[in-house]
């Protein structure tokens, strides 16, 4: 008597979502949620209406379509100097040795 063939289970119909990597462009929804970015927009591109600064940031991003806005923000972030241990994208700056020590 022989063993029956092994049964396998597979999944089909689920497509993987693309991962937003730096070479695919900026992750604007995540950038728009950053308080420094919202402050940048409030200073450089005043909002037309009061309310949620995240929604205002999304509205401005839809109008601007990344025409140098990211570079403008990065320059502003560095010049402001309020966040010396943080990158413009909200990550800790790994080049600062004090940040890496416990």
C-alpha positions as CSV (number, residue, x, y, z in Angstrom):
1,X,0.0,0.0,0.0
2,X,1.3,3.5,-1.0
3,X,0.9,6.7,0.8
4,X,-1.4,9.3,-0.9
5,X,0.4,12.3,-2.4
6,X,1.1,15.1,0.0
7,X,-1.5,17.8,0.1
8,X,-0.4,21.4,-0.4
9,X,-2.2,24.6,0.3
10,X,-1.7,27.7,-1.7
11,X,-3.2,31.2,-1.7
12,X,-4.1,33.0,-4.9
13,X,-5.8,36.3,-5.6
14,X,-4.0,38.4,-3.1
15,X,-1.6,40.9,-4.7
16,X,1.1,42.4,-2.6
17,X,1.0,46.1,-2.1
18,X,4.0,48.0,-3.3
19,X,6.3,49.4,-0.6
20,X,7.1,53.1,-0.8
21,X,10.8,53.3,-1.1
22,X,12.9,56.4,-1.6
23,X,13.4,55.7,-5.4
24,X,9.6,55.6,-5.8
25,X,9.1,59.1,-4.5
26,X,8.1,60.7,-1.2
27,X,5.5,59.3,1.1
28,X,3.5,62.5,1.2
29,X,0.7,61.3,3.6
30,X,3.4,60.5,6.2
31,X,5.2,63.7,5.6
32,X,2.0,65.7,5.8
33,X,1.4,64.2,9.3
34,X,4.7,65.5,10.6
35,X,4.3,68.6,12.9
36,X,7.5,70.3,11.5
37,X,6.1,69.9,7.9
38,X,2.8,71.4,9.0
39,X,4.7,74.3,10.7
40,X,6.6,74.8,7.4
41,X,3.4,75.0,5.4
42,X,1.8,77.4,7.9
43,X,4.8,79.7,7.6
44,X,5.5,79.4,3.9
45,X,2.1,78.7,2.4
46,X,-0.5,80.1,4.8
47,X,-3.8,78.1,5.0
48,X,-6.9,79.6,3.4
49,X,-9.1,78.2,6.2
50,X,-8.7,77.3,9.8
51,X,-9.0,73.7,11.0
52,X,-7.0,70.5,10.8
53,X,-3.4,71.2,9.8
54,X,-3.0,67.7,8.3
55,X,-6.0,68.2,6.0
56,X,-4.6,71.7,5.0
57,X,-1.3,70.1,4.3
58,X,-2.9,67.5,2.0
59,X,-4.8,70.2,0.2
60,X,-1.6,72.2,-0.4
61,X,0.2,69.0,-1.6
62,X,-2.6,68.3,-4.1
63,X,-2.2,71.8,-5.5
64,X,1.7,71.8,-5.6
65,X,2.2,68.3,-7.0
66,X,5.8,68.1,-5.5
67,X,7.3,71.0,-7.6
68,X,10.3,71.3,-5.3
69,X,8.3,71.4,-2.1
70,X,10.3,68.5,-0.5
71,X,13.6,70.3,-1.2
72,X,12.2,73.6,0.1
73,X,11.0,71.8,3.3
74,X,14.4,70.1,3.9
75,X,16.2,73.5,3.5
76,X,13.7,75.1,5.9
77,X,14.0,72.3,8.4
78,X,17.7,72.5,8.6
79,X,17.8,76.3,8.8
80,X,15.1,76.4,11.6
81,X,17.4,74.3,13.9
82,X,14.5,73.3,16.2
83,X,15.1,69.6,15.7
84,X,18.9,69.0,15.7
85,X,18.7,65.2,16.2
86,X,15.9,64.6,13.7
87,X,15.8,64.3,9.9
88,X,13.1,66.2,8.0
89,X,11.3,62.9,7.6
90,X,11.0,62.5,11.4
91,X,13.7,59.9,12.0
92,X,16.5,60.2,14.5
93,X,19.7,61.5,12.8
94,X,22.0,58.5,13.0
95,X,25.0,60.7,12.3
96,X,24.8,62.3,15.7
97,X,26.8,60.1,18.1
98,X,24.9,61.3,21.2
99,X,21.7,60.0,19.8
100,X,23.1,56.5,19.5
101,X,24.5,56.3,23.0
102,X,22.3,55.1,25.9
